[in-house]
Amino acid sequence: MSWNLADLFESVVDVIPDRTAVVVANAPDGRRSFTFAEFEQRANRLAHVLADGGVQPGDKVGVYGYNTNEWAEAQWAAWKLRAVPVNVNYRYVEGELRYLFDNADLAAVVHGAEFSQRIAAVRDDCPLLQTCVAWDDGSAADISICGALDYEAALAGASPDRDFGPRSDDDLYMLYTGGTTGMPKGVMWRHEDFFKATVGPMLTVLADPIERAEEVAERAPTNNPMIGFPLAPLMHGAAQWSSIQGALGGNVMVLSAARRMDPVEVWGIVAREGAQVLNLVGDAQARPLADALEHLSDEVDLSGMFLISSGGAILSPAVKAKYAELLPHVILLDALGASETGFQGSNAGSDAQGRPQFAFGDHTIVIDDEGNPTTPGDGVVGRLARRGHIPLGYYKDEAKTEETFPTINGQRWVIPGDMAITEADGKITLLGRGSVSINSGGEKIFPEEVELVIKGHPEIFDAVVVGVPDERWGERVTAVVVVRGDVRPSVEELHDFAAELIASYKLPKGLVFVDEMVRSPSGKADYRWAKAQAVADAGTGAG
């Protein structure tokens, strides 16, 4: 048996067909629930619809919409055809959408009805795009404007049979990532490499590694099915990976179809559905959830929860402390990974400044500028690098591929840009992404390190740290913050609060107050937006 994702999924369906696979807690037509057999039959039908629309092995199929069962069905349907699902950011405007559709060579798009107008605006510029299939998202939008098929009607007329041809370990998993700079890039993984780098390790965090592909289905019936609830959009890697892990582990995936995260609604879903694992992205989601929980603790039963996992952004010490107070029986876990590296490991603790420390296997190390491993305990800041099962590169971008996936001393690595230090005990302390680091007076400062500290201030609800041009220092550390109430702390007050945790040169020299922080749909900081706010504020002298 191969490591192909569709093959693995079908093998799991065959041994647990009647187990619940997907629940949409708040779909436009109410609560939805599908067994593994029902969910797979819907994916089979959609695969036949796409094939009838001309989708061939290797073709790219965009998936464009908010979290719902149709999103997940489209992903598996594409893999069943040996096609490649492509995540489409639902916040993109026409220019960004046109770029992505063209760059990814989309042959089909499966989408929420509300996005029909945007697709219609760019479709004439995308000659490879032949088929659109629109699901009902409650918007009552006119799907005919982009020539889309009605999702349910199309499925009703298609075969539910699993009559697809043989597949390969070399079929592609592709994830488009915007990163911190530049246009989105499609990270290409072979199915086998993606499974062994990401899904397999996620499935076996507390179990023996999977050595044979057959073991995935062999383990599913004996697994005590977990009920997982990914809060991030499925278009985001962390939520996608959780959904794939859940499907191949025989677990239940709960989804919220809400357009915006309502913390009270989230805790209600957790309680009603008995969710045991909550997957979220950093403080941007964790902090408002904690604030809401303080007022709901007597109203919702969360006794079944045992794990809150953050992927894509590190939880601050202040937020971890709040959850330890509110949910002392729940484990909080930071998971490290990137589109280019896959799942690398789970948090093994933090240093005195709250900087996350991880214990990795020998696949992930810190290397210096010459590509040599740094010496544990030497204090050298290097680049986090992974080898072994890594992506093929970026789709249609050879130059960026060579830069990010270099061959050093005969070994192929992926070096996405994270800066880190190897400690004397072998653990690795993460500092932040080098591409957003601040150079102030010759000192390199990593925004994430400063953010983790200042978000612990009682008056600060959220913070993003950037560098603003400065004649004397080159760049001046500036914090863009959202406060909890009406009190705005001064720079001096912030210095007093943080002075014992980080060096003085890292402390913000400027504060910019905003009413709402702009972040990506996954909760990641938008450093370009934050820097624009800080630069504009510096220009006006406000603050």
Secondary structure as a PSIPRED ss2 file (coil, helix, strand):
# PSIPRED VFORMAT (PSIPRED V4.0)

   1 M C   1.000  0.000  0.000
   2 S C   1.000  0.000  0.000
   3 W C   1.000  0.000  0.000
   4 N C   1.000  0.000  0.000
   5 L H   0.000  1.000  0.000
   6 A H   0.000  1.000  0.000
   7 D H   0.000  1.000  0.000
   8 L H   0.000  1.000  0.000
   9 F H   0.000  1.000  0.000
  10 E H   0.000  1.000  0.000
  11 S H   0.000  1.000  0.000
  12 V H   0.000  1.000  0.000
  13 V H   0.000  1.000  0.000
  14 D H   0.000  1.000  0.000
  15 V H   0.000  1.000  0.000
  16 I C   1.000  0.000  0.000
  17 P C   1.000  0.000  0.000
  18 D C   1.000  0.000  0.000
  19 R C   1.000  0.000  0.000
  20 T E   0.000  0.000  1.000
  21 A E   0.000  0.000  1.000
  22 V E   0.000  0.000  1.000
  23 V E   0.000  0.000  1.000
  24 V E   0.000  0.000  1.000
  25 A E   0.000  0.000  1.000
  26 N E   0.000  0.000  1.000
  27 A E   0.000  0.000  1.000
  28 P C   1.000  0.000  0.000
  29 D C   1.000  0.000  0.000
  30 G E   0.000  0.000  1.000
  31 R E   0.000  0.000  1.000
  32 R E   0.000  0.000  1.000
  33 S E   0.000  0.000  1.000
  34 F E   0.000  0.000  1.000
  35 T E   0.000  0.000  1.000
  36 F H   0.000  1.000  0.000
  37 A H   0.000  1.000  0.000
  38 E H   0.000  1.000  0.000
  39 F H   0.000  1.000  0.000
  40 E H   0.000  1.000  0.000
  41 Q H   0.000  1.000  0.000
  42 R H   0.000  1.000  0.000
  43 A H   0.000  1.000  0.000
  44 N H   0.000  1.000  0.000
  45 R H   0.000  1.000  0.000
  46 L H   0.000  1.000  0.000
  47 A H   0.000  1.000  0.000
  48 H H   0.000  1.000  0.000
  49 V H   0.000  1.000  0.000
  50 L H   0.000  1.000  0.000
  51 A H   0.000  1.000  0.000
  52 D H   0.000  1.000  0.000
  53 G C   1.000  0.000  0.000
  54 G C   1.000  0.000  0.000
  55 V C   1.000  0.000  0.000
  56 Q C   1.000  0.000  0.000
  57 P C   1.000  0.000  0.000
  58 G C   1.000  0.000  0.000
  59 D C   1.000  0.000  0.000
  60 K E   0.000  0.000  1.000
  61 V E   0.000  0.000  1.000
  62 G E   0.000  0.000  1.000
  63 V E   0.000  0.000  1.000
  64 Y E   0.000  0.000  1.000
  65 G C   1.000  0.000  0.000
  66 Y C   1.000  0.000  0.000
  67 N C   1.000  0.000  0.000
  68 T C   1.000  0.000  0.000
  69 N H   0.000  1.000  0.000
  70 E H   0.000  1.000  0.000
  71 W H   0.000  1.000  0.000
  72 A H   0.000  1.000  0.000
  73 E H   0.000  1.000  0.000
  74 A H   0.000  1.000  0.000
  75 Q H   0.000  1.000  0.000
  76 W H   0.000  1.000  0.000
  77 A H   0.000  1.000  0.000
  78 A H   0.000  1.000  0.000
  79 W H   0.000  1.000  0.000
  80 K H   0.000  1.000  0.000
  81 L C   1.000  0.000  0.000
  82 R C   1.000  0.000  0.000
  83 A C   1.000  0.000  0.000
  84 V E   0.000  0.000  1.000
  85 P E   0.000  0.000  1.000
  86 V E   0.000  0.000  1.000
  87 N E   0.000  0.000  1.000
  88 V E   0.000  0.000  1.000
  89 N C   1.000  0.000  0.000
  90 Y C   1.000  0.000  0.000
  91 R C   1.000  0.000  0.000
  92 Y C   1.000  0.000  0.000
  93 V C   1.000  0.000  0.000
  94 E H   0.000  1.000  0.000
  95 G H   0.000  1.000  0.000
  96 E H   0.000  1.000  0.000
  97 L H   0.000  1.000  0.000
  98 R H   0.000  1.000  0.000
  99 Y H   0.000  1.000  0.000
 100 L H   0.000  1.000  0.000
 101 F H   0.000  1.000  0.000
 102 D H   0.000  1.000  0.000
 103 N H   0.000  1.000  0.000
 104 A C   1.000  0.000  0.000
 105 D C   1.000  0.000  0.000
 106 L E   0.000  0.000  1.000
 107 A E   0.000  0.000  1.000
 108 A E   0.000  0.000  1.000
 109 V E   0.000  0.000  1.000
 110 V E   0.000  0.000  1.000
 111 H E   0.000  0.000  1.000
 112 G E   0.000  0.000  1.000
 113 A H   0.000  1.000  0.000
 114 E H   0.000  1.000  0.000
 115 F H   0.000  1.000  0.000
 116 S H   0.000  1.000  0.000
 117 Q H   0.000  1.000  0.000
 118 R H   0.000  1.000  0.000
 119 I H   0.000  1.000  0.000
 120 A H   0.000  1.000  0.000
 121 A H   0.000  1.000  0.000
 122 V H   0.000  1.000  0.000
 123 R H   0.000  1.000  0.000
 124 D C   1.000  0.000  0.000
 125 D C   1.000  0.000  0.000
 126 C C   1.000  0.000  0.000
 127 P C   1.000  0.000  0.000
 128 L C   1.000  0.000  0.000
 129 L C   1.000  0.000  0.000
 130 Q C   1.000  0.000  0.000
 131 T E   0.000  0.000  1.000
 132 C E   0.000  0.000  1.000
 133 V E   0.000  0.000  1.000
 134 A E   0.000  0.000  1.000
 135 W E   0.000  0.000  1.000
 136 D C   1.000  0.000  0.000
 137 D C   1.000  0.000  0.000
 138 G C   1.000  0.000  0.000
 139 S C   1.000  0.000  0.000
 140 A C   1.000  0.000  0.000
 141 A C   1.000  0.000  0.000
 142 D C   1.000  0.000  0.000
 143 I H   0.000  1.000  0.000
 144 S H   0.000  1.000  0.000
 145 I H   0.000  1.000  0.000
 146 C H   0.000  1.000  0.000
 147 G C   1.000  0.000  0.000
 148 A C   1.000  0.000  0.000
 149 L E   0.000  0.000  1.000
 150 D E   0.000  0.000  1.000
 151 Y H   0.000  1.000  0.000
 152 E H   0.000  1.000  0.000
 153 A H   0.000  1.000  0.000
 154 A H   0.000  1.000  0.000
 155 L H   0.000  1.000  0.000
 156 A H   0.000  1.000  0.000
 157 G C   1.000  0.000  0.000
 158 A C   1.000  0.000  0.000
 159 S C   1.000  0.000  0.000
 160 P C   1.000  0.000  0.000
 161 D C   1.000  0.000  0.000
 162 R C   1.000  0.000  0.000
 163 D C   1.000  0.000  0.000
 164 F C   1.000  0.000  0.000
 165 G C   1.000  0.000  0.000
 166 P C   1.000  0.000  0.000
 167 R C   1.000  0.000  0.000
 168 S C   1.000  0.000  0.000
 169 D C   1.000  0.000  0.000
 170 D C   1.000  0.000  0.000
 171 D C   1.000  0.000  0.000
 172 L E   0.000  0.000  1.000
 173 Y E   0.000  0.000  1.000
 174 M E   0.000  0.000  1.000
 175 L E   0.000  0.000  1.000
 176 Y E   0.000  0.000  1.000
 177 T E   0.000  0.000  1.000
 178 G C   1.000  0.000  0.000
 179 G C   1.000  0.000  0.000
 180 T C   1.000  0.000  0.000
 181 T C   1.000  0.000  0.000
 182 G C   1.000  0.000  0.000
 183 M C   1.000  0.000  0.000
 184 P C   1.000  0.000  0.000
 185 K E   0.000  0.000  1.000
 186 G E   0.000  0.000  1.000
 187 V E   0.000  0.000  1.000
 188 M E   0.000  0.000  1.000
 189 W E   0.000  0.000  1.000
 190 R E   0.000  0.000  1.000
 191 H H   0.000  1.000  0.000
 192 E H   0.000  1.000  0.000
 193 D H   0.000  1.000  0.000
 194 F H   0.000  1.000  0.000
 195 F H   0.000  1.000  0.000
 196 K H   0.000  1.000  0.000
 197 A H   0.000  1.000  0.000
 198 T H   0.000  1.000  0.000
 199 V H   0.000  1.000  0.000
 200 G H   0.000  1.000  0.000
 201 P H   0.000  1.000  0.000
 202 M H   0.000  1.000  0.000
 203 L H   0.000  1.000  0.000
 204 T C   1.000  0.000  0.000
 205 V C   1.000  0.000  0.000
 206 L C   1.000  0.000  0.000
 207 A C   1.000  0.000  0.000
 208 D C   1.000  0.000  0.000
 209 P C   1.000  0.000  0.000
 210 I C   1.000  0.000  0.000
 211 E C   1.000  0.000  0.000
 212 R C   1.000  0.000  0.000
 213 A C   1.000  0.000  0.000
 214 E H   0.000  1.000  0.000
 215 E H   0.000  1.000  0.000
 216 V H   0.000  1.000  0.000
 217 A H   0.000  1.000  0.000
 218 E H   0.000  1.000  0.000
 219 R H   0.000  1.000  0.000
 220 A H   0.000  1.000  0.000
 221 P H   0.000  1.000  0.000
 222 T H   0.000  1.000  0.000
 223 N C   1.000  0.000  0.000
 224 N C   1.000  0.000  0.000
 225 P C   1.000  0.000  0.000
 226 M C   1.000  0.000  0.000
 227 I E   0.000  0.000  1.000
 228 G E   0.000  0.000  1.000
 229 F E   0.000  0.000  1.000
 230 P E   0.000  0.000  1.000
 231 L C   1.000  0.000  0.000
 232 A C   1.000  0.000  0.000
 233 P C   1.000  0.000  0.000
 234 L C   1.000  0.000  0.000
 235 M C   1.000  0.000  0.000
 236 H C   1.000  0.000  0.000
 237 G H   0.000  1.000  0.000
 238 A H   0.000  1.000  0.000
 239 A H   0.000  1.000  0.000
 240 Q H   0.000  1.000  0.000
 241 W H   0.000  1.000  0.000
 242 S H   0.000  1.000  0.000
 243 S H   0.000  1.000  0.000
 244 I H   0.000  1.000  0.000
 245 Q H   0.000  1.000  0.000
 246 G H   0.000  1.000  0.000
 247 A H   0.000  1.000  0.000
 248 L H   0.000  1.000  0.000
 249 G H   0.000  1.000  0.000
 250 G C   1.000  0.000  0.000
 251 N C   1.000  0.000  0.000
 252 V E   0.000  0.000  1.000
 253 M E   0.000  0.000  1.000
 254 V E   0.000  0.000  1.000
 255 L E   0.000  0.000  1.000
 256 S C   1.000  0.000  0.000
 257 A C   1.000  0.000  0.000
 258 A C   1.000  0.000  0.000
 259 R C   1.000  0.000  0.000
 260 R C   1.000  0.000  0.000
 261 M C   1.000  0.000  0.000
 262 D C   1.000  0.000  0.000
 263 P H   0.000  1.000  0.000
 264 V H   0.000  1.000  0.000
 265 E H   0.000  1.000  0.000
 266 V H   0.000  1.000  0.000
 267 W H   0.000  1.000  0.000
 268 G H   0.000  1.000  0.000
 269 I H   0.000  1.000  0.000
 270 V H   0.000  1.000  0.000
 271 A H   0.000  1.000  0.000
 272 R H   0.000  1.000  0.000
 273 E H   0.000  1.000  0.000
 274 G C   1.000  0.000  0.000
 275 A C   1.000  0.000  0.000
 276 Q C   1.000  0.000  0.000
 277 V E   0.000  0.000  1.000
 278 L E   0.000  0.000  1.000
 279 N E   0.000  0.000  1.000
 280 L E   0.000  0.000  1.000
 281 V C   1.000  0.000  0.000
 282 G H   0.000  1.000  0.000
 283 D H   0.000  1.000  0.000
 284 A H   0.000  1.000  0.000
 285 Q H   0.000  1.000  0.000
 286 A H   0.000  1.000  0.000
 287 R H   0.000  1.000  0.000
 288 P H   0.000  1.000  0.000
 289 L H   0.000  1.000  0.000
 290 A H   0.000  1.000  0.000
 291 D H   0.000  1.000  0.000
 292 A H   0.000  1.000  0.000
 293 L H   0.000  1.000  0.000
 294 E C   1.000  0.000  0.000
 295 H C   1.000  0.000  0.000
 296 L C   1.000  0.000  0.000
 297 S C   1.000  0.000  0.000
 298 D C   1.000  0.000  0.000
 299 E C   1.000  0.000  0.000
 300 V C   1.000  0.000  0.000
 301 D C   1.000  0.000  0.000
 302 L C   1.000  0.000  0.000
 303 S C   1.000  0.000  0.000
 304 G C   1.000  0.000  0.000
 305 M C   1.000  0.000  0.000
 306 F C   1.000  0.000  0.000
 307 L E   0.000  0.000  1.000
 308 I E   0.000  0.000  1.000
 309 S E   0.000  0.000  1.000
 310 S E   0.000  0.000  1.000
 311 G E   0.000  0.000  1.000
 312 G C   1.000  0.000  0.000
 313 A C   1.000  0.000  0.000
 314 I C   1.000  0.000  0.000
 315 L C   1.000  0.000  0.000
 316 S C   1.000  0.000  0.000
 317 P H   0.000  1.000  0.000
 318 A H   0.000  1.000  0.000
 319 V H   0.000  1.000  0.000
 320 K H   0.000  1.000  0.000
 321 A H   0.000  1.000  0.000
 322 K H   0.000  1.000  0.000
 323 Y H   0.000  1.000  0.000
 324 A H   0.000  1.000  0.000
 325 E H   0.000  1.000  0.000
 326 L H   0.000  1.000  0.000
 327 L C   1.000  0.000  0.000
 328 P C   1.000  0.000  0.000
 329 H C   1.000  0.000  0.000
 330 V C   1.000  0.000  0.000
 331 I E   0.000  0.000  1.000
 332 L E   0.000  0.000  1.000
 333 L E   0.000  0.000  1.000
 334 D E   0.000  0.000  1.000
 335 A E   0.000  0.000  1.000
 336 L E   0.000  0.000  1.000
 337 G E   0.000  0.000  1.000
 338 A E   0.000  0.000  1.000
 339 S C   1.000  0.000  0.000
 340 E C   1.000  0.000  0.000
 341 T C   1.000  0.000  0.000
 342 G E   0.000  0.000  1.000
 343 F E   0.000  0.000  1.000
 344 Q E   0.000  0.000  1.000
 345 G E   0.000  0.000  1.000
 346 S E   0.000  0.000  1.000
 347 N E   0.000  0.000  1.000
 348 A E   0.000  0.000  1.000
 349 G E   0.000  0.000  1.000
 350 S E   0.000  0.000  1.000
 351 D C   1.000  0.000  0.000
 352 A C   1.000  0.000  0.000
 353 Q C   1.000  0.000  0.000
 354 G C   1.000  0.000  0.000
 355 R C   1.000  0.000  0.000
 356 P E   0.000  0.000  1.000
 357 Q E   0.000  0.000  1.000
 358 F E   0.000  0.000  1.000
 359 A C   1.000  0.000  0.000
 360 F C   1.000  0.000  0.000
 361 G C   1.000  0.000  0.000
 362 D C   1.000  0.000  0.000
 363 H C   1.000  0.000  0.000
 364 T E   0.000  0.000  1.000
 365 I E   0.000  0.000  1.000
 366 V E   0.000  0.000  1.000
 367 I E   0.000  0.000  1.000
 368 D C   1.000  0.000  0.000
 369 D C   1.000  0.000  0.000
 370 E C   1.000  0.000  0.000
 371 G C   1.000  0.000  0.000
 372 N C   1.000  0.000  0.000
 373 P E   0.000  0.000  1.000
 374 T C   1.000  0.000  0.000
 375 T C   1.000  0.000  0.000
 376 P C   1.000  0.000  0.000
 377 G C   1.000  0.000  0.000
 378 D C   1.000  0.000  0.000
 379 G C   1.000  0.000  0.000
 380 V C   1.000  0.000  0.000
 381 V C   1.000  0.000  0.000
 382 G E   0.000  0.000  1.000
 383 R E   0.000  0.000  1.000
 384 L E   0.000  0.000  1.000
 385 A E   0.000  0.000  1.000
 386 R E   0.000  0.000  1.000
 387 R E   0.000  0.000  1.000
 388 G C   1.000  0.000  0.000
 389 H C   1.000  0.000  0.000
 390 I C   1.000  0.000  0.000
 391 P C   1.000  0.000  0.000
 392 L C   1.000  0.000  0.000
 393 G E   0.000  0.000  1.000
 394 Y E   0.000  0.000  1.000
 395 Y C   1.000  0.000  0.000
 396 K C   1.000  0.000  0.000
 397 D C   1.000  0.000  0.000
 398 E H   0.000  1.000  0.000
 399 A H   0.000  1.000  0.000
 400 K H   0.000  1.000  0.000
 401 T H   0.000  1.000  0.000
 402 E H   0.000  1.000  0.000
 403 E H   0.000  1.000  0.000
 404 T H   0.000  1.000  0.000
 405 F C   1.000  0.000  0.000
 406 P C   1.000  0.000  0.000
 407 T E   0.000  0.000  1.000
 408 I E   0.000  0.000  1.000
 409 N C   1.000  0.000  0.000
 410 G C   1.000  0.000  0.000
 411 Q E   0.000  0.000  1.000
 412 R E   0.000  0.000  1.000
 413 W E   0.000  0.000  1.000
 414 V E   0.000  0.000  1.000
 415 I C   1.000  0.000  0.000
 416 P C   1.000  0.000  0.000
 417 G C   1.000  0.000  0.000
 418 D E   0.000  0.000  1.000
 419 M E   0.000  0.000  1.000
 420 A E   0.000  0.000  1.000
 421 I E   0.000  0.000  1.000
 422 T E   0.000  0.000  1.000
 423 E C   1.000  0.000  0.000
 424 A C   1.000  0.000  0.000
 425 D C   1.000  0.000  0.000
 426 G C   1.000  0.000  0.000
 427 K C   1.000  0.000  0.000
 428 I E   0.000  0.000  1.000
 429 T E   0.000  0.000  1.000
 430 L E   0.000  0.000  1.000
 431 L E   0.000  0.000  1.000
 432 G E   0.000  0.000  1.000
 433 R E   0.000  0.000  1.000
 434 G H   0.000  1.000  0.000
 435 S H   0.000  1.000  0.000
 436 V H   0.000  1.000  0.000
 437 S C   1.000  0.000  0.000
 438 I E   0.000  0.000  1.000
 439 N E   0.000  0.000  1.000
 440 S E   0.000  0.000  1.000
 441 G C   1.000  0.000  0.000
 442 G C   1.000  0.000  0.000
 443 E E   0.000  0.000  1.000
 444 K E   0.000  0.000  1.000
 445 I E   0.000  0.000  1.000
 446 F C   1.000  0.000  0.000
 447 P H   0.000  1.000  0.000
 448 E H   0.000  1.000  0.000
 449 E H   0.000  1.000  0.000
 450 V H   0.000  1.000  0.000
 451 E H   0.000  1.000  0.000
 452 L H   0.000  1.000  0.000
 453 V H   0.000  1.000  0.000
 454 I H   0.000  1.000  0.000
 455 K C   1.000  0.000  0.000
 456 G C   1.000  0.000  0.000
 457 H C   1.000  0.000  0.000
 458 P C   1.000  0.000  0.000
 459 E C   1.000  0.000  0.000
 460 I E   0.000  0.000  1.000
 461 F E   0.000  0.000  1.000
 462 D E   0.000  0.000  1.000
 463 A E   0.000  0.000  1.000
 464 V E   0.000  0.000  1.000
 465 V E   0.000  0.000  1.000
 466 V E   0.000  0.000  1.000
 467 G E   0.000  0.000  1.000
 468 V E   0.000  0.000  1.000
 469 P E   0.000  0.000  1.000
 470 D E   0.000  0.000  1.000
 471 E C   1.000  0.000  0.000
 472 R C   1.000  0.000  0.000
 473 W C   1.000  0.000  0.000
 474 G E   0.000  0.000  1.000
 475 E E   0.000  0.000  1.000
 476 R E   0.000  0.000  1.000
 477 V E   0.000  0.000  1.000
 478 T E   0.000  0.000  1.000
 479 A E   0.000  0.000  1.000
 480 V E   0.000  0.000  1.000
 481 V E   0.000  0.000  1.000
 482 V E   0.000  0.000  1.000
 483 V E   0.000  0.000  1.000
 484 R C   1.000  0.000  0.000
 485 G C   1.000  0.000  0.000
 486 D C   1.000  0.000  0.000
 487 V C   1.000  0.000  0.000
 488 R C   1.000  0.000  0.000
 489 P C   1.000  0.000  0.000
 490 S C   1.000  0.000  0.000
 491 V H   0.000  1.000  0.000
 492 E H   0.000  1.000  0.000
 493 E H   0.000  1.000  0.000
 494 L H   0.000  1.000  0.000
 495 H H   0.000  1.000  0.000
 496 D H   0.000  1.000  0.000
 497 F H   0.000  1.000  0.000
 498 A H   0.000  1.000  0.000
 499 A C   1.000  0.000  0.000
 500 E C   1.000  0.000  0.000
 501 L C   1.000  0.000  0.000
 502 I C   1.000  0.000  0.000
 503 A C   1.000  0.000  0.000
 504 S H   0.000  1.000  0.000
 505 Y H   0.000  1.000  0.000
 506 K H   0.000  1.000  0.000
 507 L C   1.000  0.000  0.000
 508 P C   1.000  0.000  0.000
 509 K C   1.000  0.000  0.000
 510 G E   0.000  0.000  1.000
 511 L E   0.000  0.000  1.000
 512 V E   0.000  0.000  1.000
 513 F E   0.000  0.000  1.000
 514 V C   1.000  0.000  0.000
 515 D C   1.000  0.000  0.000
 516 E C   1.000  0.000  0.000
 517 M C   1.000  0.000  0.000
 518 V C   1.000  0.000  0.000
 519 R E   0.000  0.000  1.000
 520 S C   1.000  0.000  0.000
 521 P C   1.000  0.000  0.000
 522 S C   1.000  0.000  0.000
 523 G C   1.000  0.000  0.000
 524 K C   1.000  0.000  0.000
 525 A E   0.000  0.000  1.000
 526 D C   1.000  0.000  0.000
 527 Y H   0.000  1.000  0.000
 528 R H   0.000  1.000  0.000
 529 W H   0.000  1.000  0.000
 530 A H   0.000  1.000  0.000
 531 K H   0.000  1.000  0.000
 532 A H   0.000  1.000  0.000
 533 Q H   0.000  1.000  0.000
 534 A H   0.000  1.000  0.000
 535 V H   0.000  1.000  0.000
 536 A H   0.000  1.000  0.000
 537 D H   0.000  1.000  0.000
 538 A H   0.000  1.000  0.000
 539 G H   0.000  1.000  0.000
 540 T H   0.000  1.000  0.000
 541 G C   1.000  0.000  0.000
 542 A C   1.000  0.000  0.000
 543 G C   1.000  0.000  0.000
